[in-house]
């Protein structure tokens, strides 16, 4: 395996918004990507390999157990006709190689002419003291001019609020590769912003629904697809999240 990202097949991401989950508190970004993929009909387009990522495999998150379809550490999901590509990460980078992974991902995005990268992040709500902080989509941008130019017509950021410098520092610190990825994207000319949801560790299904709703409401290509109810994929083990419920539905309450 080389030191660059390799995919199992070629994928067309030219002009796409690449959605990337940070490995942060409560795994909220990963759960949000699961909700969007499962509910809006995104399917696996390719798997990604890189030596900095821990190897992992398991049953496919979006099909019932026993089908024999495997999921891996990093996978790309697309829906025909929708210029949005979801990257799902199910394993973190190897300790000491986070910067290497961030550089490789930014380089891959630049080489494949991704229009913009939207990083999903969850952060500890203790860092923000506003009573409405949990219900506000927060944004972190390192190059506002480049992001605003790239977001025009594709991502509506009018409802997002900028975090204070102290809160931003805590959020990207907890986001493992978040800070490195923001820097690497800026270096390689890939417009990048982080959409941050505040939460606490625990049952984070509702937080994931909130973040998924913000993502779809803000992204033009997803806004018309945004459902009234999010559907949890089989891998969530619905009973564990919803008590006795077996519906698999996650209400959109935000």
C-alpha positions in Angstrom: 0.0 0.0 0.0 1.3 3.5 -0.9 1.4 6.6 1.3 -1.4 8.1 -0.8 -5.1 7.3 -0.5 -6.2 4.4 -2.7 -9.8 3.6 -3.7 -11.2 0.3 -4.8 -12.7 2.0 -7.8 -12.6 5.4 -9.5 -15.2 7.8 -8.2 -16.2 11.1 -9.8 -16.2 13.8 -7.1 -15.4 16.8 -9.4 -17.4 19.8 -8.1 -18.8 17.8 -5.2 -19.2 18.8 -1.6 -17.2 16.2 0.3 -18.7 15.6 3.8 -16.1 14.2 6.3 -16.9 13.2 9.9 -14.4 14.0 12.6 -13.9 11.3 15.2 -15.2 13.3 18.1 -17.3 13.2 21.3 -20.2 10.8 21.1 -19.3 9.7 17.5 -22.0 12.2 16.5 -20.5 13.0 13.1 -20.3 9.3 12.2 -23.9 8.8 13.3 -25.1 11.8 11.3 -23.4 10.4 8.1 -25.2 7.1 8.8 -28.5 8.8 9.0 -28.0 10.8 5.8 -26.8 7.8 3.9 -29.5 5.4 5.2 -32.4 7.9 4.8 -31.5 9.6 1.5 -30.5 6.6 -0.4 -26.8 7.1 -0.7 -25.0 3.8 -1.6 -21.3 2.8 -1.3 -19.3 4.0 -4.3 -15.9 2.9 -3.1 -13.7 2.1 -0.1 -10.6 4.0 0.8 -7.3 2.7 2.0 -4.4 4.5 3.6 -1.6 3.1 5.9 -2.4 5.8 8.6 -5.9 4.4 9.2 -6.4 1.5 11.6 -7.8 -1.5 9.8 -11.4 -2.6 10.6 -14.1 -4.6 9.0 -17.6 -5.6 10.0 -21.0 -6.3 8.7 -22.4 -3.7 6.3 -24.0 -0.9 8.4 -26.9 -0.5 6.0 -28.1 -4.1 5.4 -29.4 -6.6 7.9 -27.0 -8.9 9.7 -25.9 -12.0 7.9 -25.9 -10.7 4.4 -22.1 -11.1 4.0 -21.4 -7.6 2.9 -18.5 -6.0 4.7 -17.8 -2.4 5.7 -14.3 -1.1 6.2 -12.5 1.8 7.9 -13.2 4.4 5.3 -16.0 4.3 2.6 -17.4 6.8 0.1 -21.1 7.0 -0.5 -22.9 8.8 -3.4 -26.4 9.2 -4.8 -26.8 9.6 -8.6 -27.4 13.2 -9.6 -26.5 14.6 -6.3 -23.2 16.5 -6.2 -22.4 15.5 -2.6 -20.1 12.6 -1.5 -20.2 11.3 2.0 -17.0 9.8 3.6 -17.7 7.5 6.4 -14.9 6.8 8.9 -15.3 3.8 11.2 -11.7 3.8 12.6 -9.3 6.6 13.7 -5.8 7.2 12.3 -3.0 5.4 14.0 -1.6 7.3 17.0 1.1 9.6 15.8 -0.1 9.6 12.1 -3.1 11.9 12.3 -1.2 14.6 10.4 -0.3 12.1 7.7 -3.9 11.1 7.2 -5.1 14.7 7.1 -2.5 15.6 4.5 -3.4 12.6 2.4 -7.1 13.4 2.5 -6.6 17.0 1.6 -4.3 16.0 -1.2 -6.8 13.5 -2.5 -9.6 16.1 -2.4 -7.5 18.6 -4.3 -6.3 16.0 -6.9 -9.9 14.9 -7.5 -11.2 18.5 -7.8 -13.6 18.5 -4.9 -15.3 21.9 -4.8 -15.4 22.2 -1.0 -14.9 20.0 2.1 -17.4 20.1 4.9 -16.1 18.7 8.1 -18.6 17.5 10.7 -17.5 17.9 14.3 -19.1 17.4 17.7 -17.7 19.3 20.7 -18.3 19.2 24.4 -21.1 21.5 25.4 -19.2 22.5 28.5 -17.0 24.8 26.4 -20.0 27.1 25.5 -22.1 28.8 28.1 -24.9 30.2 26.0 -28.3 28.7 27.0 -29.1 28.1 23.3 -25.7 26.7 22.4 -27.0 23.2 21.8 -29.5 24.4 19.2 -27.1 26.5 17.2 -25.0 25.2 14.3 -21.4 26.5 14.9 -18.8 27.1 12.2 -15.0 27.1 12.1 -13.4 28.6 9.0 -9.7 29.3 8.6 -9.9 31.0 5.2 -13.2 32.9 5.1 -12.7 34.4 1.6 -12.0 31.1 0.0 -14.9 29.3 1.8 -17.5 32.0 1.1 -16.5 31.9 -2.6 -16.7 28.1 -2.8 -19.9 27.9 -0.7 -21.9 30.4 -2.8 -25.0 28.7 -4.1 -24.0 25.3 -2.6 -23.8 25.8 1.1 -26.0 28.3 3.0 -24.1 29.4 6.1 -26.4 32.2 7.2 -27.7 30.3 10.2 -24.2 29.2 11.4 -22.4 31.1 14.1 -18.7 31.5 14.6 -17.2 30.0 17.7 -15.1 32.0 20.1 -11.3 31.4 19.8 -11.2 29.5 23.0 -14.2 27.3 22.1 -12.7 26.7 18.6 -9.4 25.6 20.1 -11.2 23.1 22.3 -13.4 21.8 19.5 -10.6 21.1 17.1 -8.4 19.7 19.8 -11.1 17.1 20.7 -11.6 16.5 17.0 -8.4 14.5 16.5 -7.6 15.4 12.9 -9.9 18.4 12.7 -7.2 21.1 13.1 -4.7 19.3 10.9 -7.4 18.8 8.2 -8.4 22.5 8.2 -4.7 23.5 7.9 -4.0 20.9 5.1 -7.0 22.0 3.1 -6.0 25.6 3.3 -2.4 24.7 2.2 -3.7 22.7 -0.8 -6.4 25.2 -1.9 -9.4 23.1 -0.9 -12.1 25.4 0.6 -13.0 23.8 4.0 -15.3 24.6 6.9 -16.2 22.7 10.1 -19.9 22.4 11.1 -19.9 21.9 14.8 -22.6 20.5 17.0 -22.3 20.7 20.8 -23.3 17.7 22.8 -22.5 15.6 25.9 -21.3 12.0 26.0 -24.1 9.5 26.3 -27.0 8.6 24.0 -26.2 10.8 21.1 -28.8 9.7 18.6 -30.8 12.9 18.9 -27.5 14.9 18.5 -26.8 13.0 15.3 -30.3 13.8 14.0 -29.7 17.5 14.8 -26.4 17.6 13.0 -27.8 15.7 10.0 -30.7 18.1 9.8 -28.3 21.1 9.8 -26.2 19.5 7.1 -29.1 18.9 4.9 -30.8 22.3 5.6 -27.5 24.1 4.7 -26.4 22.1 1.7 -28.4 23.0 -1.4 -28.1 19.6 -3.1 -29.5 17.9 0.1 -32.1 20.5 1.1 -34.7 19.3 -1.3 -34.2 15.7 -0.1 -34.4 16.4 3.6 -37.0 14.1 5.2 -39.4 14.7 8.0 -38.0 11.6 9.8 -34.5 10.2 9.9 -34.2 6.4 9.5 -31.6 4.6 11.6 -29.6 2.0 9.7 -29.7 -1.7 11.0 -26.2 -1.3 12.5 -27.5 1.1 15.1 -29.2 -1.7 17.0 -32.5 0.2 17.3 -33.6 -1.3 20.6 -30.4 0.0 22.3 -31.1 3.6 21.2 -34.9 3.7 21.5 -35.8 1.4 24.3 -38.7 -0.8 23.2 -39.1 0.9 19.9 -38.5 -1.2 16.8 -39.5 1.4 14.2 -36.0 2.5 13.3 -37.2 6.1 12.9 -35.5 9.1 14.3 -37.8 12.2 14.5 -36.5 15.4 13.0 -37.2 17.7 15.9 -34.7 20.5 15.2 
